[in-house]
């Protein structure tokens, strides 16, 4: 009888957030919880960055800087939409956590 050679875990589907610069071996080696935590951390940082950029653009516009009003409005709306989406993700995570807490063992 031949021994089974090199059983590998199944490949993960592609991420909806795009390739984050990790190679296939690094992706498979990292645990799912770490990946999920890193993804959430990155998205929170991204939303924060968008809000800071929008605030800087508003400040520049109000102090007479050379900024297009349409770009400022677009940046503020993008930051607002990203923040609202982040809040919805947070609400869903809290809801899922509460459901898991209620499971009887």
C-alpha positions as CSV (number, residue, x, y, z in Angstrom):
1,X,0.0,0.0,0.0
2,X,1.3,3.5,-0.9
3,X,1.4,6.2,1.8
4,X,-0.7,9.3,1.2
5,X,1.7,12.0,0.1
6,X,1.2,15.7,1.0
7,X,-2.4,16.2,1.9
8,X,-3.1,19.9,1.9
9,X,-6.1,21.8,3.2
10,X,-8.6,23.0,0.6
11,X,-7.8,26.3,-1.1
12,X,-9.6,29.3,0.2
13,X,-11.9,31.3,-2.2
14,X,-10.5,34.6,-3.3
15,X,-11.1,37.5,-0.9
16,X,-13.8,40.1,-1.9
17,X,-11.4,42.8,-0.6
18,X,-8.7,41.9,-3.1
19,X,-5.2,40.5,-2.7
20,X,-3.6,42.1,0.4
21,X,0.0,41.3,-0.7
22,X,0.2,37.9,1.0
23,X,1.5,34.9,-0.9
24,X,-0.5,31.7,-1.1
25,X,1.7,29.9,1.5
26,X,1.5,32.8,3.9
27,X,-2.3,32.9,3.5
28,X,-2.6,29.2,4.2
29,X,-0.3,29.3,7.2
30,X,-2.2,32.1,8.9
31,X,-5.1,31.1,11.1
32,X,-8.6,32.2,10.2
33,X,-9.1,34.2,13.4
34,X,-5.9,36.2,12.8
35,X,-6.9,36.9,9.2
36,X,-10.4,38.1,10.3
37,X,-9.0,40.3,13.0
38,X,-6.4,41.8,10.7
39,X,-9.1,42.4,8.1
40,X,-11.3,44.3,10.6
41,X,-8.3,46.2,11.9
42,X,-7.3,47.2,8.4
43,X,-10.8,48.3,7.5
44,X,-11.1,50.4,10.7
45,X,-7.8,52.1,9.8
46,X,-9.0,52.7,6.3
47,X,-12.3,54.3,7.5
48,X,-10.3,56.5,9.9
49,X,-8.0,57.5,7.2
50,X,-10.9,58.5,5.0
51,X,-12.4,60.6,7.7
52,X,-9.1,62.3,8.5
53,X,-8.6,63.1,4.8
54,X,-12.2,64.5,4.5
55,X,-11.6,66.6,7.6
56,X,-8.4,68.0,6.2
57,X,-10.1,68.9,2.9
58,X,-12.9,70.6,4.7
59,X,-10.4,72.6,6.9
60,X,-8.5,73.5,3.8
61,X,-11.6,74.7,2.0
62,X,-12.8,76.8,4.9
63,X,-9.4,78.4,5.3
64,X,-9.3,79.5,1.7
65,X,-7.1,76.7,0.3
66,X,-7.1,75.6,-3.3
67,X,-9.6,72.8,-3.0
68,X,-12.5,71.9,-5.4
69,X,-15.8,72.0,-3.5
70,X,-17.1,68.9,-5.4
71,X,-14.0,66.9,-4.3
72,X,-14.6,67.9,-0.7
73,X,-18.2,66.9,-0.8
74,X,-17.3,63.6,-2.4
75,X,-14.7,62.9,0.2
76,X,-17.1,63.7,3.0
77,X,-19.8,61.5,1.5
78,X,-17.3,58.6,1.0
79,X,-16.1,58.9,4.6
80,X,-19.7,59.0,5.9
81,X,-20.8,56.0,3.9
82,X,-17.7,54.0,4.9
83,X,-18.4,54.9,8.6
84,X,-22.0,53.8,8.3
85,X,-21.0,50.5,6.7
86,X,-18.5,49.9,9.5
87,X,-21.2,50.5,12.1
88,X,-23.4,48.0,10.3
89,X,-20.7,45.4,10.3
90,X,-20.1,46.1,14.0
91,X,-23.8,45.7,14.7
92,X,-24.0,42.4,12.9
93,X,-20.9,41.1,14.7
94,X,-22.4,42.0,18.1
95,X,-25.7,40.4,17.1
96,X,-23.9,37.2,16.0
97,X,-21.9,37.2,19.3
98,X,-25.1,37.5,21.3
99,X,-26.7,34.6,19.4
100,X,-23.7,32.5,20.1
101,X,-23.8,33.3,23.8
102,X,-27.4,32.1,23.9
103,X,-26.6,28.7,22.5
104,X,-27.3,26.0,25.1
105,X,-24.6,23.3,25.4
